[in-house]
Amino acid sequence: MSFQFSGISQYHQQIQTGTATCVATVQHYLQQIANAKPLNAILHVFEQEAMAQAAELDAAVAAGKPLLPLHGVVVTIKDVLNYEGQPVTAGSHMLEGYKAVYSATAVKRLLDAGAIIIGSTNCDEFAMGSTNENCAHGVVRNAADPNRVPGGSSGGAAVAVQAGLCMIAIGSDTGGSVRQPADYCGVVGLKPSYGRISRYGLIAYASSFDCVGVLGQSVADVAAVYDVLAGPDGLDSTAMQDQPTPAVTALGTAQKPLRFAWLQPTLGETSPDAEIQSAIRNTFAQLEAAGHTVTAVPFDLMEYIVPTYYVLTTAEASSNLGRFDGIRYGHAAKGNADDLTAFYKQNRSEGFGTEVKRRIMLGTFVLSAGYFDAYFTKAQQVRAKIVAETSLIFSAFDAILMPVSPTIAPLLGELNQDPVSMYLADIYTVFANLAGIPGLALPLYKHSNGMPFGLQVLCNRGEEVLLHRIGAYLEASFKSN
């Protein structure tokens, strides 16, 4: 009988009763990965390390030691997280052949909790993209329909969970890069509050937006991994150092009547797919019938969200990626250059892909003399207004509900010729990153064409306990088969 994964708690019961071993489980996932090569979700497989970890964990069980929190849980990490001794390329030719010299805090915490890291997942180059087509290692295909994109930039991570190549995938979310692919692939995706999970060892895209996130098959599994990853870190000055990080597992689902808000532009002016709009409005009606309140809230800043996000993130990217010059880091061109500037140009022209170059140039422009105040400073002011307006909403409501994406997963190549349309597709996800609040993508629905889509739940900054409890309630009450 082949191995079947139905949740971390059930898996741990199997280990305790002897009906599953970590070694046999890793072997199962290695075979799954080999069978799923056409999806191109996994870039590097850490077979030797994974098998060695599994053997150690099985020996601990045989010796009567208690199970660790993530004992034997098979995990993949996005190709932007450093894992000492393993390749990490950020999906770019710029880092081809590079191996990490240290491990990210998130990776260390996974290993310390007994997780087995089986490989790294494909992603858009330097986490810049919404389709997982901007990668030096080729496109990732959606397991539900290989002619469609999986979303991005954590597309490989979402497909790894969707296709059963791992139990949990760790991604990063700068403007929706965990939640949007989770939506397209029909899995659960968590973006925590900014600073709740350490960014140390995460290759930076936009430092004031980047978050390490979690993808899994259920809210319970995602919560179990979040509990391991969250918490202060002296190596990350942006991590929440003085706030308690209460565990979100074993707290059950939300029971009291909840106060939900939905932002009026998200189900009207921005025109999501008719079936997405209908399914979410139907859920609102069911929530009200169950005794909760669901209230439409005006939000005049919605039209400024995407421009503000792209001005600020590209500015930060142009600064962060300046280190990749071919001397300190990254690809070094083999041709002869006349001077240092020409050498830099040659290295970056060869090493970076088209989308990364586009964002670097845009970011450099908005930071340049004469345009800094008009663009960057103005965008910072709009971001402050968004944070203040969001705080006011949460003073009266427990959570905000909205779509994850305006559409189901597009066909491969559909958005490639129109970057602006691709950027506008992020309208529902970048809001949480601008405000620094946690968000959860829940795969509750199926489109008439068979593709999954979901509902996004947002809570106030630091309210991960409430977020997971609401997520568990919605998952139990409204998830379709």
N, C-alpha and C positions, 0 to 999 in steps of 0.2 A: 504494500500500500504506500503510495507516494505521500510525501509530507504536505500537509495543508496548514496554512497559517490563517488563523481567525482572530488574532489579537495577542498582545504581549502577555496578558494575565493567563490566557488559556495555554499559550506556549510554555510559560513557566510551570504550569500544572503538569504538562506533558514531560518536562524535564524532571520534575520531582517524582513523578510516578514511573519514570524510566521508559516511557513510550517514545521519547525523543532524546537525541543527544546533540550537542553543539556541532560535533564533527559531521554527523550525518546531515544536519541542517545546512551547514556551509556547503557541503557537497551538492545538495539539492539546488542551492542558489547559484553555485558555479555552473551547473548544467543549464539552469534557466537563462543565465547570462549568455552562455554559448549559443543557445537556441534563438536568442532575441537579437543577434548581431545586426540584422537588417534595420532595426529601429534606431541604431546608433546612439543609444542612451548612455552606455558605459564607455568611458574613454580608457581607463586603466584599471586592471583587475589586480588586487593585492592577494593573490592566491596563497602564497607561502605564509605570509603574515597572518592571514585569516585562519588558515588551518592550524597554525601553531597556537593562536589564541584559543581556538575552539578546543584543542586538546588540553590546554591548561585549565580551561573552565570545566571540562568534563572530569578532569582529575580532582578538582576542588569539590565537585558534587560527590564523587566517589569517596572522598575523605570526610564527608559529612558536613562540609562547610555550608553556611547559609547562602542563598542566591543573592547576588548583587542586584541593584535596582534594574539594570538593563542586561542581566546575565544572558549571554548568548544571542542577544538581539542583533540581527544582521542589518547593517547600516551602510548607506553610501553617502559620500560627501561631494558637494559641488566642486568643480575644478577651479575654485578660487580660495579654498581653505588649505592651509599648509599642514601637511602630515609628514613629520620628519623622515627623510630618506626616500620619499615617494615623489613621483613627478607631479608638478602643478604648473599649468600653462595659462590659466584664465581664458582658455579657448582661443589662444592667440599664437601666431608664429613668433611673436616677440619673445616668448618664454619657452620656445621649443628646446627640449633637452634639459631644462632646469629641474633640479630636485630640491625639495624643501630642506632647509637646514635646521628647522625647528617645527614644533607642532603648535597649531592654534589652540587657544584656551578651550574652545568648544570641542576640539578633537581630543584633547587631554581628558576633559570631563567625561566624554563618551567612553574612552578606554578605561578610565578609573571606575566607571559604573558597570563594566563588564560587557560593553557593546563590542561587536566584531565589525570592523570597517572592511568591507569586501571590495570596495573600489571607488573610483571618482566618476562623476557624471558630467556629461557634455553640457555646454552652456553657451549663450551668446558671448562674443568676445568682450572680456572685461565687464561682463554682466550688462552690456549695453544692447538691449533689444527686447522685443515682445513676441518673437516667433521661434527662436532658436534656429534661425537661418543664418545669423551673422557669426559664424564660427569657423575657425581655421580647420576644424576636424570634420566638417560636413554637417548637414542638417540632421535634426532629430525628427523622427516620425511619430505621430500619435498612434498609440496601440489600438485605439477604438476605430480608427480609419487612417491607414498609413499615407493617404493622400492629403491629410490635413496636418497643420502644425500642432505641436504640443503646448504652445505658449512659450514665453521666455521671461527672464533669461534663464530661469531654473527649469528649462524644458526637460533636460535629461533626468533631473531628479524626479519630476512628476511622472514621467514615463516609467522610471525604475520602480516606483510604487505601483502604478497602474498595471504594469505588465508582470508584477510578481517577481521582480529581480532583486528585491530586498524587502525588509519589513518597514524600515523607516529611511527617509532621505533627508539630509541636511542641505538646505539651500541658502540663498541670500536674497533679501528683498529691499531694493532701493526705491522702487516706485510701483511695486506690485509683482515683483519677480518670483515670489513664492505663490501668492494667491491667484494670480491670473493663470499660470500653467496648471495649478491645482483645479481651477474651474474648468479649463479645457479638457483635462484628463479625468475628471470625476473622482478626485481624491481630496482629503482635508489638507488645507494649507494654513499655517500660522505665521503671521508677522507679529512679534512681540513689541511692546513699548520700546522706543529708542533708548538704548542703554541697559535694557534688562538682561540681555545676553552679550557677553564680551565680544568685541570685534577684533581682539588681538589675534593676529595670524590670518585675518581675512584680507585678501588683496583688495585695496580700496578702489571704489568707483567714485562715490560722493560721500565724504566722511560724515556729514551731518544728517545723512539719510539712511546709510547702509545699516541693515539689521540681519543677523543670522536667524534663519527661520527653519521650520520643521514641516515636513510633509508625511502623511501617514494614511492608513485606511480608515481610521476612526478618531473621534475627538479624544477618547480615552488614551489611545496610543500616543497621540501628539502631546497630550498633557503629561504623560509619564516621562517623555523625553525632555519636554520643557523644564520639568522640575529638576532634572539633572544639569541642564545647561545654564539655567538662570542663576543670577547672583553676582555680587561684587567681584571685581578683579583689579588688583593693584597694577596690572600691566596695561589696563585700558582706562585712561583718565575720563573717558566719556561714559563709562559704565555707571549705573546707579550704585553709589557707594554707601549711602547712608539710609537707604530705604529697605525695609524688610521685604523678603521675597517669599511669601507664603506658598506652601505646596498647593497645587491645584487638583491633584489626584485625590480620590476617595472622598470627594466632597459632594457627590451626587449631582443632580440637575437642579436648576432653578425652580423653586416651588411657588414663591409669592407672586401675586399679580405684577407683571413687569410693565414698565413704561418705555415703549419703543417710539423712536422718532424716525421718520424717513424724510430726506431732503427733497423738496418738490421738483427741482430740476432733474433728478435722477430717473424719474419715471414719467417724463413728459418732454421737456425741451431737448434733452440729449438723445431721445428716441431709441431706446434699446429694441432689439428684436421683439416682435409682437408676442411671441410665445414666452419669451423671458419676462416681459412686462406682465402678461396675464398670469403666469405661474406665481410671480412674487406678490401681485395684488391679491390673488386667491389665498396665499399664505397669510397676508395681513388680515383678511376677513376671518380666517380660521383662528388666528391669534385673538382677535377681538371676541369671537364666539366663545373662546376658552377663558375669557375674563380679563385679558390683558388690554392695555390701551395702545393704539397705533396712531400716531399723530403726524400729519404733514407739517413740515417746518420749512419756511422760506429760507433760501440760502443764496444771497445775491452774488457771492464770491465764486460760484461754481465756474463761470466762464474764464476766470483768471487762474484756475488751479493748474491746468496743463502748461500754459506759458510760464507761470512762476516756477513750476517744478523744473522745466527744461532750461530756463535761464540759470537757476541756482546749481543744478546738478552738472551741467556742462562746464560751468565755471570751476566747480570743485574738481571735476575730472581733468580739466586742462592743467590744474595744479598738481594733482596726484600722479598723473601719468608723465609728468616732466622728468621723473627719475629714470624712465626707460629711454636712455639715450645711446645704448650700445657700449658705454664705457663702464658705468656703475652697474647697470642692469640691462638685460635684454639682448636682442639680436644685434650683431655687429656685421655690417656689410663687408663683403670680401673685395669689392672694387676699390680703386684708389680715389680718394677725395682730395681736392685741392687745399681745403682748410677744414677747421673744426666744425664750422657751421654746415658746410657741405656734407661732412661725415655724419652729423646728426640727422640731416635731412634724408640722407640715403638710408640710414638705419631705420628711421621711423617710417619712411615710405615703403620699405620692404616688410617691416615687422608688423605694422598696424593694418587692419582691414578698413574698408570704406566707411562703415558706420562709426567706428572709433575715431577716425580722422575727422569725420563730419562734426562729431560732438566736441572734439578738442578745438577745432577751429571756431566753432560757435562760442565755446567757453572762453577762448582767448579773446574773441571780439568783445564779449560783454564785460570783460575785465579791463579792456584797453582804455587808455587815456581818452577822455572825451565821451566815452560811452558807459563808464563805470556807474555813474550816478543815474543815468537814464534807464539802465537795465538792471544791473546787479543790486544797487541800493534800493531801487523801487521794488524789485522782487522780494527783497528781505522785508520791506515794509508790508507788502501784501501777505507774506508768510506770517508775520506777527499778527495781522488782522485775522487770518484764518485760525491761528492758535487761540486767539481771544474769543472768536465767535464759536469755535468748537467747545471751549470751556463753558460758555454760557448755555449751550445746548445740553451738556452733561450735568449742569446744575439742576435741570428739570427732568432729565430722562436717564434711564439705565443704559440704553444702547441705541445705536443708529443702525438701521437696516438699509441695504442698497444692493443693486446687482454687483457682480464682480466685474463683468465685462459687458459691453453693449451687444455682443454677438457670441455665437458659439465659435469653436475653433475654425479659423479661415483655412482655405485650401493653401497648399504649399505654393509660394510665389505670388499669392494674391495681393499682398501688401508691399512687396519688394520695390515696386516702381513708384510708390507714393509714401515717402517717409512721414509726411505730415499726418496722413490718415492713420498710420501706425502709431504715432505719438498720441493722437486724439483718442485712440482706443484705450489709453491708460486713464481715462477721465475718472473712473470710479475707484481706482486703486491708489493713485498718487496722493490723494487726500490724506490718507492715514500717515504717510511718510512726511508730508509737510507739517502735519499736526503732532507727529511723534507718538501717536496712539496705537494700541494693539488692534489687529484685525484678524478675523478668522473666515476663511472661505469654506463653505459647507456644500458638498455635492448632493443637493436635495432632489434635483429634477432630471428628466430626460426630454430632449427635444423630439419632435415628430420624426426627425431624420435619424434618431437613435443616438445622437451625441449628447454627452452630459453637460449640465450647467448648474450653477448653484446660487446661493445667497451669501452675501457678505455681512458679517456682524462686526461692529466697531464699538469698543468701550473706551472709557476715559483712561488717560495715561496711568499706568501702574495697576490697572484693574483686570489683570489676567485671570484671577480667580473667578470673578463674575463672568468674564468673557467665555471661559471654558464651561462654566455651569449653564450659561445660556446656550452655548453651542451643543452641549450634550442633550439639553431639552429639545432643541429644534431638530437635532439629528434623530432622536427617538420618536418625535411626533410627526415629522413631515417627510422623511427620506423615502423616496419611491424605490421600488425594487429594480 
